[in-house]
């Protein structure tokens, strides 16, 4: 079942919100949507999620090996994996554009 990127990202964003991620920013383009994820306004661990071609894709941190994909039909599973990645970034303090109090 195909889900358009803006709808898929909104579903993912809603699930992340239920897990405490109160600050996200969604941008939609033809055939692709992008979601920047913050836990709050002062803690940002450089996590961006793209949705295109029937998949969620994210690269956490600056290294290319930190790249994952997940089927767009499973936004709940994608949110679970993104939460795990966010915890990994937090553990190694891979901060970008913010600070952790």
N, C-alpha and C positions, 0 to 999 in steps of 0.2 A: 504494500500500500504506500503510495507516494504522498508525502507531506511537503507542502511548500515551505521553503526556508523561513519566512517570517513567522508562520504559525508554529513551526517546530521550535524555533528559538524562544518564542513566547511561552510555550509549554515547558521548555527546559528552565527558563527564567523563573516561572512560577514555582517549579519544584525546588530550585535553589533558594528561593525566598522562604519556603517552608523550613529550610535548614539554616536560616539565619543570615543569608546573604542579602542584605537589605539595599545594597547599592550595585546596580548593574546598569549598563548603557547599551541599548540595542540600536544598530544601524542596519538598514535594509538596502540592498542593491538588487538589480535584476538578476535573479538566479542565485543569490547569496545573501545571507544575513550574518552579522557579526555581533557578538556579545562580549563586552568587557566586564569582568567580574571582580568586585571588591567585597571584602567582608564588611568593612565600614569605610568611612571617608578618609581615615588616616592609615589604614592598613591595606596595601595593594600589593599582591604577590605576582604581578605580571602574568595574569592568566586571561587569555582571550580565546573565545570559542567561535569557530566559523561553522556555518551550516551551508553545504552545497553538495550537489550530486548525490543526494540521498544519505549523507553522513554528517555527523558532527565531527569536527577536527579541532584539536587544540595542541598548542605548543606551550608548555609551561617553562618559564625561565628563558634563558637566552641560548641554550644549547640545542642543536638540531635533534639530538637523540631523545629529547623530551617531547616527543610528538606522538599523539594517540588519535585514533578514530573510533567512532561508535555509530551503529546504525540509527538513522533518524527515527525509525519506528519505535525506538526504546528510549525516550527521553528520561525516564526514571533511572534506568541503568546508566545512562550517560551522566546524569547528575551525581549518582553514587561514585562513579569513577572520577569525576571532576572534584568532588569533595575529598576523595583520597589524594588526588594530585595536589590540591590546595594544602592539605595537611603536610604532605612531603615538602612543599615549598616553604611552608611556615617553619618546619623543623630545621631546614637548612638556612633559614632566614634569607631567602632569595627575594629581597624587597625591591620594588620598583615604584618610584613616584610617591613614596610615602614612608612612614616609619611605624614601628610598633612600640607602643608605650610600655 
